[in-house]
Amino acid sequence: MFAEASLSIWGWGGLGVVLFLISFGPFAIFYLAFYILCFIGGGFVVLLLFGKRNSEKHLERCEHSYLPPTQVSIMKVLEEMKSESKPIKIDRRLTGSNIIDEPLQQVIQFALRDYIQFWYYTLSDDETFLLEIRQTVQNALVEFSTRSKEVDWQPYFTTRLVDDFATHLRVFRKAQERLNEREDPKQRDAPDELLDSFFEAEVEMERKICRDMVCTSRKDEEGYLRDLCEVLLYLLLPSGDFHNKNMRYFLREILARGVLLPLINQLSDPDYINQFIIWMIRDSSCNYEAFLNILKLTDKPAELEAVKDKVLEELQFLRSLDTVGDHISVIKNQINSLLFVKKVCETRIQRLQSGKEVDALKLAANFGKLCVIPLEHILVHNIALQFFMDYMQHMGAQAVLFFWLTVEGYRVTAQQQLEVLQSSQRDGKNQSSQTTKGLLRAAALGVYDQYLSEKASPRVQVDEASAARLAQKLSKEDPTPEIFDEIQKKVYDLMLKDERYYPSFKQHPLYIRMLAELDMLKEPSYRGSEDGDLESFNGSPTGSINLSLDDLSSGSVDESAQFHAFISDTGVCNDHGKTYALYTITVIRKNSDGSEDIWKTYRRYSDFHDFHMRITEQFESLAAILKLPGKKTFNNMDREFLEKRKKELNSYLQLLLNPDMMKACSVLIPYIYDFLENKAYSKGKGDFARKMDTFVNPLRSSMRNVSNAVKSLPDSLAEGVSKVSADMGRVSEKLGQDIKQSIFKVPPLIPKSDIDPDHCRVSAQLDDNVDDNIPLRVMLLLMDEVFDLKERNQWLRRNIKNLLQQLIRATYGDTINRKIVDHVDYMTSPEQVSDYVKRFRDSYWPNGILAETPPRRDKSTRMRTRVAAKTTLLGIMPDELKHIIGADTTRKGILRVFDMFQHQPMNRRLVYVFLEGILETLFPQYKFPELFQKLHSRSPRVLNYSKKIRSLQKR
């Protein structure tokens, strides 16, 4: 029944649909749907209009209804809201100095305009918020300025800043040493491996702090800066502003992400640092020799490719010029120089890519013809003596060398004491000669017992007869400075002729290293072929060029002619990046016929030096008469110094041209004429001879100059004679022990704790034994880390300290600390701070407009900047520094500092260390060190190191 009903419904329904479609067509169904939608929409419109009309009528009735009156307080609130807001008065004083406040207010205005106003005005026109922000920023600056004035910045700049930098360099050096110990060369060259080693070394040094996460993770860095900024806002802002969370978070984000993070990004960018180095030393001219050394030493093919591309570009430009006229020779010289640089780059690239990098020291030992430095020169030169000490210790014969040095110290001390005694007797002072002689006898006996007696250990092996004669003299005669001369001469001959000592030393790798430190070891030259085979290895010249009189004389020099010469002018010249003084010599020659010849010639100090060496070697008697002015270590281009040297050289010329001198040494005339002739002076000495004369000549006249090294030893014989009045033998014994200990590589300034110096901060090595002179301490700390002087023996290090003391005292006297305070005061004076703010304003907002972010420079430009920065750093190193610590050590130290700045994560670490040091100095009453320890202790390296220490302690 149900089935029949459903069938009838579907049947009738289908019939209705068919009839509908036949009647109205197939589109009728769409029309029907449209009509239904229109009906429904019309209904909604009617309801909306009806409801709106009724609602308006209802509201109108409610408005006119009788309600109770509002309270007075509400009316006052409404009136206050309707009234215009009063303008906020802002005090424009910030630091108390108008010259600082004015540019600082401009910086605040520009920052608000470009970082806040541009988006705030899209939300509201109310100025209240902007004024509140400005007031808050000014309050923070006022608080910061007040605290800065209360801080003594001298300890920070003279100790903390240097300590942070030196410690950072120590961590970098340890990381490099760890990489060099690895056998796989790929691991040694991997940047990630260097970073891992660096932060591992930092953990070992800081123990509870590691900044790896802050320096390598952007997320962790932003979190650290937010935490740090929130602490600063708490210290600088008024309580009300800080507890306003919206305001605090707003300022925190601006300070952390808008100010500090971009600033740290820029300061840690290696390319920016390289540009800054070039800018800082912009007054120094480019040193061509340093530039070539950098190209030959670099291990980065990208740097060489960048220089080569620039050379090709310059060559193309020069070849396109119209080479007609007087400039042809100049352009040809430039092209030849560029071609030479191009050849150097190509050769170096070929070696690096082929993997056939060559160790110059090994090549010198195997193939080179080395220059020979006499033993007498080695014994009076600090650097050479250090290597000879190391060799003698290696051979187990250090006692022989120590005896020679101790006797030299005794001789100088004895001469000094006898001179003092004679001087006091001439002045009529009552000083017992027996006391002085007794002290000298005790000292001499101490030297004898220490090295020559039967109980000496080790004993210097000399013939028994000589030792017996010396013992007899010590027992019966008054000691003299020359009492040890006989045995000292035999010991010297033993070191000179015994195959175990000096002859074997010349064949030892230590001798090669010594030549490298003295800059007397040339790099091997290679063919330009693809195999890079060795062509030759050339050592420095082994001696001077001896010219005979016939070579110098032209045959036309009138020996009866009289010369008169004087230096009429002085100037400073620059040739291929080398700056030197040039002296104009006016020469007047009176001939035998009464005529006069007048001309001018130009000579450098090195020409005078070479000429002086020639004539004093040919005529030894002149060495005691003619005294050439010595070289000055620094500031040798000052006008005052040049005028002083001009007078001294004039005196030298007048003495040389004195008629009596000319008459007594007529054979000098050809030499003098050759020197004064108007032509380019041909030096008769090679580079090696001039270097050796510079090193040794001031010491050659007397071996007493070794006393400079002896005197630098603590509690030495020289000090003992003047300070101790009894038991002089113990002083001599102490001297011998000091010289013995000096050969061992014991780190200087040993801390009192048992901590390994390499696993602590550099400042932990400052001890009470150190001179209180702050600049000396700073220079020693920097030199220790930059040039790795701890690897040297104590003899050399004490001499370096002595030289630095003399340099500082000669330059500044006893006022060095006062000068540092004055310099710090000047750098923090209102005028200088105002200049800093103006420079910041003009760099970020030139002409009042926000500077656009400069595009990242291309790789080729950045590589050339690296080469230029290295060249500049190496070029400003004075030759005197190389003479003190060695040329090779100087180059390695400078390049180590440069390499340290080429890694951005490491640079970030240094920036954060400086920032933390400034905050600790600004807020000493707060526990910033503990805060930084908590923030940086989140690193997994700290946790792993702590576990490692605990496990070692349990064992």
BALUMLO-213280 format. One record per residue (C-alpha): x, y, z. Coordinates in steps of 0.02 Angstrom, whole numbers, plus 32768, in hexadecimal, padded with zeros to 4 digits. Layout:
N
XYZ/...
! end
This chain:
955
800080008000/809080738031/80ED80487F92/805980737F26/8045811C7F7D/80FF814C7F65/80F581167EAF/805E81827E91/80B682187EE2/815182047E75/80E581EA7DDE/807B82847DF6/811582E97E26/817382B67D8C/80DC82DB7D1F/80D2838A7D6C/818983AD7D48/817883747C95/80DF83DF7C78/813784757CCB/81CE84667C5A/816384507BBF/80FB84E77BED/818285637C28/822185207BDA/82C384DB7C27/82FA85857C73/825D85977CD9/82AE85477D70/833385D17D78/82AD86577D6B/825086067DF9/82EA86067E6A/830B86BD7E40/825786EE7E6D/826486967F14/830886F07F40/82BD87987F11/822787767F80/8295874C8016/830787E37FFB/827588597FEE/823488188092/82D9883D80EB/82DE88EE80A5/822E891280E3/825788D08190/82F889398197/82A289DB8168/821389BC81E0/82878991826E/82F58A2A8253/825F8A9F8255/821B8A5382F4/82C78A568349/82E08B108325/82358B37836D/825E8AD08408/83048B278424/82B28BCF840F/82338BA48494/82BD8B68850A/83218C0784F2/82908C73852C/82678C0485C0/82898C418673/83298BF086B9/83818C18875E/840B8C9E874C/84C28C658737/853F8C7787C4/85B68D0B87CF/86538CA087C1/861B8C55871E/85F98D0186D7/86A98D388707/86F28CA186B2/86908CC98616/86CA8D7D861B/87808D46862F/876E8CD0859D/871E8D578532/879F8DD98562/883D8DE584F9/88D58D86853D/895E8DF7857E/8A078DE98524/8A8F8D86857D/8B268DF085A7/8BCB8D9A857F/8C6F8DD085CB/8CEE8DCC853E/8D838DC085B4/8DD48D1485AE/8E8A8D1585E0/8EA28DC38627/8F0B8DF88591/8EB98E5B8506/8F368E248482/8F058D6E84A2/8E4A8D8884BF/8E2A8DE08419/8E668D5583A3/8E208CD28419/8D738D208410/8D808D1C8353/8DAA8C628359/8D118C4183C8/8CA28CA68353/8CE18C4C82B7/8CCE8BA2830A/8C1B8BC38341/8BF08C068295/8C368B758231/8C138AE382A6/8B708B0F82FF/8B108BA082B2/8B068B548204/8A978AC68243/8A478B1982DB/89EF8BA18276/89948B1B8215/89428AE982BA/89258B8D8314/89438C48830B/89578C5A83C6/8A048CA083F0/89FE8C6A84A6/8A488BBF8488/8ADA8C048425/8AFF8C8584AA/8AFB8C008531/8B758B9684CE/8BEA8C2A84B8/8BE18C538571/8C088BA085A0/8C9F8B99852B/8CE18C3C8571/8CCE8BFF8624/8D348B6685F9/8DBC8BD085A6/8DC48C44863C/8DDB8BB186B1/8E5F8B65863D/8EBC8C0A8634/8EBB8C1E86F0/8F058B72870B/8F888B8C8685/8FC78C2886DC/8FDB8BC98780/90478B408731/91058B43872F/91268B03867F/91E48AFA868D/91EA8A4986DA/91738A0A8655/91D48A4E85C1/92808A248606/925D89798651/91B1892C8633/91A58957857A/925489178555/9235887C85BE/91958854855F/91EA886784B7/9286880684E9/921C877A8534/91B487708494/925587638431/929586DB84A6/91F68675848A/920A868983CE/92C1865483D6/929685B9843B/920E858C83BC/928D859C832F/930A8530838C/928784A883A3/925C84A982EB/931484A182BA/932784058326/92A783A882BD/92E983368236/925C834E81B8/928083ED8153/91C783FE8126/919B840F81DE/9222849181F6/91D984FE816B/912084EA819A/90D4858A81E4/905A8527824F/90E884C6829E/913F856882CC/909F85AC831C/9087850D8381/913A851283BD/912A85CA83E6/909285B98455/90D7851B84A6/9171858084D5/9101860B8517/90A88592858B/914D855285CD/9184860385F1/90E286508633/90A585AB8681/8FF285E386A1/8FD5864E8607/8FC98625854E/8F83869F84CF/8F7286238440/8EB48625843D/8EAC86E38440/8F2D86F183B4/8EEC86688340/8E2E8662835A/8DC486F78326/8D3486C08397/8DA386AE8431/8DF88753840A/8D5387B08403/8D1C876084A6/8DBF879284FA/8DAF884684BE/8CFA884E84FA/8D2D881485A7/8DBE888E85AC/8D5389208570/8CCE88FC85F1/8D518905867A/8D9289AA8634/8CE389F2862C/8CC989C286E1/8D678A208711/8D4D8AB986A3/8C918AD7869E/8C248B228727/8BBF8AA18786/8B1A8AD68738/8B588AC68686/8BA98A1D86A7/8B0D89D086F4/8AA98A06865C/8AB9896085FF/8A8389A38557/8B038A2E8560/8B8C89BA85A2/8B738935851D/8B6989B98496/8C0E8A0A84C9/8C5F896184E4/8C3B89298432/8C7589CD83E8/8D1789CB844D/8D3C89128431/8D0B88F9837C/8D1089AA8339/8DB089EB8389/8E21896783D7/8E0A88D9835B/8E2E894182BD/8EC189938316/8F0C88EB8349/8EF188A88299/8F5589388252/8FE0893682D4/8FFA887B82BF/8FFB887C8201/90AC884D81C8/909F88BC812E/906F8952819A/91018930820F/91798926817B/913A89CC8139/91498A1681E7/91FE89DB81F3/92278A30814E/91CE8ACF8186/92278AD1822E/92D28AC581DA/92A38B318146/93358BA88163/93B18B1B8147/93E98B058094/93DE8A5B8044/947C89F68059/94A6899E7FB5/9515891F800C/948D88F6808A/941088E27FFC/947C88627FA3/949D88078047/93E187F88064/93C787B17FB5/945187317FD2/94128700807F/935686F78063/9302864E805E/925E868F8014/925386787F57/91BC86EC7F55/9228877D7F90/92A7875C7F08/9221874D7E83/91D587F37EB9/927D884C7EB0/92A287FB7E09/91FB88357DC0/921C88E77DF9/92CA88E07DAD/928388A67D07/920589347D0D/928F89B37D2C/92FB89677CA3/926D89767C27/92558A2C7C57/930E8A587C48/931F8A027BA0/928B8A647B5E/92DF8B0A7B83/93318B707AFC/93E88B4C7B23/942F8BE57ACF/949A8C687B23/95008C6E7BC2/948F8BF57C21/94C18B5C7BBD/95478B257C37/94D48B3F7CCC/944A8AD67C7E/94C58A4E7C4C/95068A467CFE/94568A367D40/942F89AC7CC4/94CC894E7CF3/94A2895C7DAC/93F2891B7D8D/9433888B7D25/94A8885C7DB3/9418885D7E30/93B187F57DB8/943E87767DAC/944C876C7E69/9391874D7E79/938F86C77DF2/9425866D7E3E/93DA866F7EEB/933086337EAD/938585A67E4F/93E0856C7EEB/934485717F57/92D885157ED9/935C84917EB6/9375846E7F6F/943184867F5C/9441850B7FE2/94F6851A8016/9540853980C2/95C985B980A8/962685808144/963384CD8106/966A8506805B/96EF857380A7/973284E3810D/973B84718075/976484E07FE2/978E858D801C/983285E78024/981D863B80CB/986E86D98109/98E986C28197/98D687288236/9977872D829D/997086E9834D/99A687908396/990A87DF8349/989987548386/98D2876C843A/98A28824843C/97FA881B83E1/976087EE8445/9705878983C1/979E872C8383/97D687098435/972D86BC845E/973E863983D4/97F386168401/97BC85FB84B5/97388580847C/97BA85228416/9839851C84A2/97B484D98518/978884558495/983F84228491/984D8420854F/98D484A7854B/9872853A8590/98EF854D861F/9975858485A2/990886118560/98CA863F860E/997D8651864B/99A886C785BC/990F873385E0/992C8733869C/99E1876A8686/99A687F48612/992F882E8698/99B98828871A/9A2D889086AE/99AC89198694/997D891C874B/9A3189248783/9A5789B3870D/99C08A13874A/99EC89FB8802/9AA18A2F87E8/9A6A8AC98787/99F48AF88814/9A818AE08891/9AF88B4E882E/9A738BD38816/9A4B8BDA88D0/9B058BE688FB/9B1A8C778881/9A858CCF88CF/9AD08CB9897B/9A4C8C4189B9/9A808BC28A3B/9A5E8B1789EF/9AC68A828A21/9B218A32898F/9B36899489F4/9A78897D89FD/9A66898B8941/9AF889178921/9AB3889C899F/9A0C889A8946/9A5F887E889E/9ACB87F288E4/9A30879F892A/99D987AF8883/9A6F87698824/9A7D86D8889D/99C486B88884/99DC86AD87C7/9A72863987DE/9A1585C78857/997B85C387E8/99D3858D8747/9A8C8561875F/9AA58513880A/9AA384598825/99FA8464887D/99AB84C287EA/991A84678798/992384698706/99D9849C86F8/9A2084FA8664/9AAA84918619/9B4A84FA860D/9BFF84C88621/9C3184B086D6/9CC5852486C9/9C5985B9869B/9BDD85918724/9C6B858287A2/9CB78629876E/9C0D867B8780/9BF48630882E/9C9F86708862/9C77871F8823/9BD287218881/9C2786EF8922/9CBC8766891A/9C9087FA88AA/9C09887D88A9/9B84884D882A/9B7F88B5878A/9AFE88BC86FF/9B76885B868F/9B9B87CE8709/9B33874E86A6/9B6D878785F9/9BE486F685D9/9B65866E85FF/9AD786CE85AC/9B3E86D8850C/9B5A861C8512/9AA185FB852E/9A7A866C849A/9AF5860E842C/9AA8856B8467/99FA85A28431/9A3F85E7838E/9AAA85538356/9A6084B983A9/99F8845D8326/9971843B83A8/994B84F383C3/995185858349/9982852182AC/98F384A582C8/987C853182F8/988F857A8249/984A84D78202/97BB84C68281/970484F4825E/970F857182EE/978D85D38286/971185D981F5/968A8619826B/9702869B82AD/972386DB81FD/966786E481DF/9650874B827D/96DD87BF8247/968987D0819C/9724878B8147/96D086F680F7/968C87118049/95FA86B38000/962286317F7A/95FF86617EC6/959E85F37E4D/958B85E07D95/94E786117D4A/94CA85617D0A/943884F67D38/949D847E7DA2/94DC85087E15/958984B97E23/960C850A7E8D/967E857B7E2C/96ED85C77EB0/96F885FA7F64/975986967F87/979586C78032/97BE8778805E/986B87B6802F/98EE877580A4/9954881280B1/997F88BC806F/99C788EB7FC7/9A7D891C7FDC/9AAB89A57F60/9B5F89D17F3F/9B9F8A817F2F/9BB28A6A7E73/9AFA8A3E7E65/9AC58ADB7EC1/9B3C8B547E72/9B178B917DC4/9BCB8BC77DAB/9B9B8C7C7D9D/9B858CAA7E54/9BF68D377E87/9C3C8D037F2F/9C738DB67F51/9BC18DF47F3F/9B688E327FDC/9AB58E027FFC/9A358E60805F/99888E138072/98F08E3380DF/983D8DF780E6/97D28E8780AA/97258E3980AF/96C48DA280ED/96278D5380A6/95BA8CB980B4/95A08C4E8018/952F8BBD7FEE/95698B387F74/95028A9B7F53/94AD8AAB7FFB/954E8AC6805D/95638B6B80B7/96118BAC80DA/96708C4C80FB/96D98C9A8071/97678D148095/97A18D968017/985E8DAA801E/98AB8E457FD2/995E8E1F7F9C/99E58EA17F78/9A8A8E647F32/9B1D8EDB7F28/9B968EA17EA2/9C528EBF7EA3/9C408F407E18/9BCF8FAB7E86/9B2C8F7F7E2E/9A938F407E8A/9A158EBB7E5E/996C8EBF7EB5/98E58E3B7EAA/985E8DEA7F10/98478D327F34/97C18CD37F92/97E08C4B8011/977A8BE18089/97AF8BB18138/97CD8B0080F8/984A8B4A807D/98A78B9E810B/98A18AFA816A/98E68A9680D8/99708B1780B9/999F8B158172/99AC8A57816F/9A1C8A5C80D6/9A9C8AD58117/9AA28A9081CA/9AC289E18187/9B4A8A1F8113/9B958A938196/9B758A4C8242/9BC68AE18298/9B358B4F825D/9AB88AEC82C2/9AF18B408363/9AE98BEE8315/9A508BEF82A5/99AA8BD282FE/99128BC1828E/986C8BF382E0/980A8B598313/97618B2382D3/96C58B518333/96468ACC835D/95A38B2C8342/95678BD58302/96008BE58293/95A28C548218/957A8CDE8294/95B48D89825E/96128DA882FF/966D8D0382F3/969C8D21823D/96E38DCC8269/97468D7F82F7/97898CF58285/97B28D788202/98238DD2827E/98758D2F82B4/98968CFA8200/98DC8DA781DC/99548D92826D/99848CE88228/99A88D34817C/9A0D8DC481C4/9A788D4D8229/9A918CDE8191/9AC08D718120/9B318DC4819E/9BD38DF38143/9C3E8D9D81C5/9BD88CFE81B1/9BE58D0880F4/9C9F8D2580FE/9CBB8C958177/9C4D8C1C8113/9C638C51805F/9C278BA68024/9B7A8BD88062/9B658C587FD7/9B258BDD7F51/9AA78B967FCE/9A6B8C437FFE/9A608C7D7F4A/99FC8BE37F1C/99848C057FAA/996F8CBF7F85/99688CB17EC8/98C48CE47E78/98878C377E49/98268BA77E92/988D8B607F1E/98BF8AAC7F01/98BB8A527FA7/995189E57FC5/98FA897E804A/987988F8802E/97D788ED808E/981F886C8103/98B688D6812F/984C896E8154/97D4890981BF/986188BB8220/98B28964823A/980C89AA8278/97FB891982F1/98AE8906832A/991289A5830D/98D489FE83AA/990E8965840B/99AE893E83AD/9A2289B98404/9A13896084A9/99C488BE84DF/998A8919857A/98E489388526/98AF88878550/989A88D085FD/97F6891B85C3/97B2886B85BF/980988398660/97C688D086BD/971488A6868E/971C880686F4/96CE881187A1/9748880C8833/97D6880B87B7/988B882687D9/987E88DA879F/97F788FE881F/984C889888A4/98F088F688A1/9899899B88BF/981D895C893F/986E88CF89A0/98FE88ED8A14/9922883C8A4A/9924878A8A0D/994387BD8958/995D870A8924/98A386E78936/987E877588BD/98ED872A8839/98A186818855/97F386CE8840/982B871B879C/98648673875C/97C186228790/975F86AE873D/97BA86978699/97A085DB86A3/96E785EF86C2/96D6866F8638/96EF85EB85B3/9653858E85E5/95B085CA859A/955985FB863C/94C6866F8620/94E5871F865E/9489877286EB/945A86C88731/93B986D38796/93BE86A3884A/933686228833/9352857487F0/92E485948759/9332857986AF/934F86298667/930A85F285BF/926585C48614/9244866B866A/9229871E863B/92C087878610/92A287FB86A5/92BA8767871A/9373876D86ED/938C881B8735/93F7880287CE/9445886F8853/94EE88568801/94B488B88769/94E4896D8754/945789DF878B/94698A4286EB/93C18A20869B/93F58A3E85E5/948489C385FA/940E893F8640/9395895E85B2/941D8952852D/946388B38578/93B888618580/9392888F84CC/943D885B848D/943087B684EB/938E87898493/93A787DA83E9/9457879983CD/944B86FF843E/94E78730849F/94C786AF8526/9516863284AF/95B9869384BB/963686798546/963B86F085D8/96DD8741859F/968A878C8506/95EB87BA8561/9647881885E9/96A888778565/960688A5850E/95C288E585B2/9661894985CE/965689968520/95A089C38538/95C78A1585DE/964F8A7D858D/95DD8AAA84FC/954E8AE3856C/95C08B4585E0/961C8B95854E/95798BC684FC/95108BF98590/95828BF68628/95288BDD86CD/948A8C348694/94438BA38630/93B68B7F86AB/93878C3686AE/93868C3985F1/93128BA385EB/929A8BF78664/92A08C9685FE/92818C36855D/91EC8BDA85A7/91A88C7F85E8/91BE8CCB853D/91688C3A84E5/90D38C49855D/90CF8D08855F/902D8D5F8529/907E8D9C8488/90B38CED8455/900E8C9C8487/8FB38D228424/90208CFA838F/8FF88C3F83A1/8F3C8C6483A5/8F4A8CD6830C/8FAA8C5282AC/8F268BD182D9/8E9B8C4982A4/8EED8C7681FF/8F138BC081D4/8E638B7F81F8/8E038C1B81C2/8E6A8C78813F/8E188D218120/8D8E8CEE8199/8D548C5C812D/8D608BA68164/8DEE8B548107/8DC28ABF809D/8E0B8A1880CA/8EA48A03805A/8EA089677FEE/8F1588DB801E/8FB688EF7FBE/8FE6886B7F41/906087E37F71/90ED88257F04/90E788D07F58/90E488818005/917A88157FDB/91DE88AB7F9E/91B08906803E/91F7887380A1/929C88818043/92A1893D805C/927F892E8117/930688AB812E/9380891480CA/935989AD8133/9370895081D7/9414890381A0/945289A68156/94418A0C81F6/94AA8993825C/955089EE827C/95F189968251/962A89B18304/95A0893D8342/95DE88B782CB/968C88CF8312/964B88B583C2/95DD881B83AC/960787DD82FE/95C287FD824F/956C8754823C/951C875F82E9/94DF880F82C1/948E87D8821F/943B8741826F/93FA87A882FF/93AE882F8290/935F87AF821D/931A874F82B3/92C087EB82EE/927E8809823F/92408756822C/91E6876482D3/917A87F0828D/9145878D81F3/90C48721824E/902087798276/8FE887078306/908E8726835D/907D87E0833E/8FD087DA838C/901B87888424/909A88168435/9013889B8421/8FAA884A84AA/9042883E851C/906388F88505/8FAA89208522/8FA688B985C1/9045890C85FF/8FFB89B985E4/8F5C898B8641/8FBE894286D2/902389E386DB/8F888A5286CF/8F2689F38754/8FA689AD87CE/8F2989A4885C/8EBB89298800/8EE1887187E5/8EFD8876872A/8F8587EE872B/8F0A8775877B/8E8487A786FF/8EF58787866A/8F2986E286B4/8E7386AB86C0/8E4B86E78610/8EE1868F85C0/8EDD85F2862A/8E4B85B085C2/8EC785748540/8ED684B68530/8F9384CB852F/8F8F851085E0/8F27847D861B/8F9A840085C6/90348454860D/8FEA845386BD/8FC4839986AE/9075837B8671/90C083D98705/9052837B8781/908382D48737/913B83018742/9128833887F6/90D782928825/916D823687E0/
! end
